[in-house]
Amino acid sequence: MLCTYANRFVSLEDAEEIVQDVMLWLWENKETQMFNTSFSQYLYKTVYHRCINQLTRNCGQRHVSMSICWKCCKIPISCKQKN
C-alpha cells in the first residue's frame, strides 16, 4: 500500500526504495520514536515527505513548486519547464 501511494509521486523504483528506507529507519530508531498520530498516518506522512525530497533532488532545486502535474508526469511543472 505504501509503495502504491509513493508511486503516485515518484517512479515505482524510487517508491520501493523510499518505503524500504522509511521502514529501515523506523526499525533502527524504534526505541526513540513516539507518535502523536496513528502509526498508519505517520507512515503515509513520512513517505509523502520523502517523495517530495526525492523530487527536489531530481530537479536540482531547493524549492519544489507544489503545483505538481499528477496525470501527465510525476515531476513538478517548474522542473518540466526547465528541460
Residue frames as qw, qx, qy, qz and C-alpha x, y, z in Angstrom:
[[0.000, 0.885, 0.466, 0.000, 0.00, 0.00, 0.00],
 [0.291, -0.809, 0.096, 0.502, 2.78, 2.43, 0.83],
 [0.405, -0.148, 0.602, 0.672, 4.60, 1.68, -2.43],
 [0.213, 0.613, 0.670, 0.360, 1.42, 2.31, -4.40],
 [0.140, -0.934, -0.258, 0.205, 0.91, 5.58, -2.56],
 [0.378, -0.634, 0.315, 0.597, 4.52, 6.68, -3.14],
 [0.433, 0.146, 0.681, 0.572, 4.27, 5.70, -6.80],
 [0.178, 0.872, 0.456, 0.007, 1.70, 8.47, -7.22],
 [0.123, -0.956, 0.119, 0.238, 4.58, 10.93, -6.77],
 [0.090, -0.673, 0.682, 0.273, 7.73, 9.14, -7.95],
 [0.604, 0.298, -0.674, -0.304, 8.68, 6.16, -10.12],
 [0.922, -0.280, -0.182, -0.196, 7.97, 2.66, -8.83],
 [0.763, 0.169, -0.396, 0.483, 11.68, 2.02, -8.31],
 [0.085, 0.417, -0.339, 0.839, 12.05, 5.20, -6.24],
 [0.662, -0.437, -0.040, -0.607, 8.82, 4.43, -4.38],
 [0.930, -0.164, -0.324, 0.057, 10.06, 1.00, -3.33],
 [0.570, 0.230, -0.393, 0.684, 13.38, 2.44, -2.19],
 [0.192, -0.485, 0.181, -0.834, 11.69, 5.23, -0.23],
 [0.812, -0.398, -0.114, -0.412, 9.36, 2.83, 1.57],
 [0.882, -0.028, -0.362, 0.300, 12.24, 0.49, 2.35],
 [0.337, 0.359, -0.347, 0.798, 14.30, 3.39, 3.72],
 [0.452, -0.504, 0.084, -0.731, 11.41, 4.57, 5.90],
 [0.914, -0.300, -0.204, -0.179, 10.84, 1.08, 7.33],
 [0.764, 0.119, -0.372, 0.514, 14.56, 0.58, 7.98],
 [0.075, 0.464, -0.272, 0.839, 14.84, 3.99, 9.65],
 [0.664, -0.478, -0.013, -0.574, 11.85, 3.18, 11.88],
 [0.940, -0.159, -0.291, 0.086, 13.35, -0.17, 12.84],
 [0.602, 0.238, -0.350, 0.678, 16.72, 1.36, 13.67],
 [0.023, -0.296, 0.278, -0.914, 15.09, 4.12, 15.74],
 [0.522, -0.441, -0.654, -0.324, 12.21, 2.14, 17.23],
 [0.522, -0.426, -0.574, 0.465, 13.17, 2.84, 20.83],
 [0.192, -0.248, -0.138, 0.940, 13.23, 6.61, 20.40],
 [0.147, -0.266, -0.528, -0.793, 10.06, 7.06, 18.34],
 [0.151, 0.422, 0.687, -0.572, 6.86, 8.46, 19.77],
 [0.046, 0.341, 0.655, 0.673, 3.83, 9.01, 17.55],
 [0.205, 0.205, 0.337, -0.896, 1.30, 11.80, 18.05],
 [0.678, 0.229, -0.200, -0.669, -0.93, 10.29, 15.36],
 [0.956, 0.007, 0.263, -0.133, -1.75, 6.75, 14.37],
 [0.554, -0.360, 0.612, 0.434, 1.14, 4.67, 13.09],
 [0.550, 0.489, 0.602, 0.310, -0.52, 4.43, 9.68],
 [0.157, 0.976, 0.148, 0.016, -0.86, 8.21, 9.37],
 [0.386, -0.774, 0.392, 0.314, 2.75, 8.60, 10.43],
 [0.628, -0.035, 0.652, 0.423, 3.92, 6.17, 7.72],
 [0.446, 0.706, 0.480, 0.267, 1.95, 7.86, 4.95],
 [0.041, -0.996, 0.013, 0.080, 3.10, 11.32, 6.01],
 [0.502, -0.602, 0.502, 0.366, 6.74, 10.22, 6.21],
 [0.609, 0.212, 0.642, 0.415, 6.60, 8.52, 2.80],
 [0.294, 0.890, 0.328, 0.114, 4.97, 11.63, 1.31],
 [0.176, -0.943, 0.212, 0.185, 7.71, 13.90, 2.62],
 [0.578, -0.340, 0.617, 0.411, 10.43, 11.54, 1.41],
 [0.557, 0.525, 0.562, 0.313, 8.83, 11.58, -2.05],
 [0.125, 0.988, 0.094, 0.020, 8.85, 15.38, -2.09],
 [0.414, -0.739, 0.437, 0.303, 12.50, 15.29, -1.04],
 [0.648, 0.041, 0.651, 0.394, 13.24, 12.89, -3.89],
 [0.415, 0.793, 0.393, 0.211, 11.50, 15.20, -6.37],
 [0.132, -0.971, 0.138, 0.143, 13.56, 18.10, -5.04],
 [0.537, -0.473, 0.585, 0.382, 16.80, 16.16, -5.54],
 [0.614, 0.352, 0.623, 0.333, 15.76, 15.08, -9.03],
 [0.278, 0.909, 0.267, 0.156, 15.06, 18.67, -10.03],
 [0.596, 0.119, -0.132, 0.783, 18.22, 20.09, -8.54],
 [0.144, -0.665, -0.096, -0.726, 16.18, 22.77, -6.81],
 [0.090, 0.058, -0.707, 0.699, 15.88, 23.78, -3.20],
 [0.423, 0.259, 0.444, -0.746, 12.19, 24.60, -3.52],
 [0.085, 0.208, 0.890, 0.397, 9.72, 22.44, -5.40],
 [0.396, -0.080, -0.125, -0.906, 6.58, 24.11, -6.62],
 [0.385, 0.084, 0.822, -0.411, 3.61, 22.44, -5.02],
 [0.706, 0.460, 0.029, -0.538, 1.70, 22.58, -8.32],
 [0.316, -0.285, 0.875, 0.233, 2.53, 19.08, -9.50],
 [0.616, 0.269, -0.402, -0.622, 1.28, 17.70, -12.79],
 [0.603, -0.205, 0.718, -0.281, -0.10, 14.40, -11.43],
 [0.835, 0.347, 0.357, -0.232, -1.63, 12.91, -14.55],
 [0.691, 0.701, -0.177, -0.005, 0.86, 13.58, -17.34],
 [0.579, 0.433, -0.545, 0.424, 4.09, 13.17, -15.40],
 [0.724, -0.581, -0.340, 0.150, 5.42, 12.75, -11.89],
 [0.517, -0.057, -0.140, 0.842, 7.63, 15.79, -11.66],
 [0.006, -0.715, -0.329, 0.616, 6.83, 19.35, -10.67],
 [0.498, 0.808, 0.297, 0.109, 5.76, 21.64, -13.51],
 [0.069, -0.947, 0.270, 0.161, 8.60, 24.04, -12.72],
 [0.513, -0.404, 0.692, 0.306, 11.11, 21.24, -13.41],
 [0.639, 0.432, 0.610, 0.181, 9.34, 20.16, -16.59],
 [0.308, 0.944, 0.109, -0.046, 9.59, 23.67, -17.96],
 [0.297, -0.781, 0.468, 0.289, 13.36, 23.77, -17.38],
 [0.588, -0.138, 0.732, 0.314, 14.07, 20.76, -19.62]]
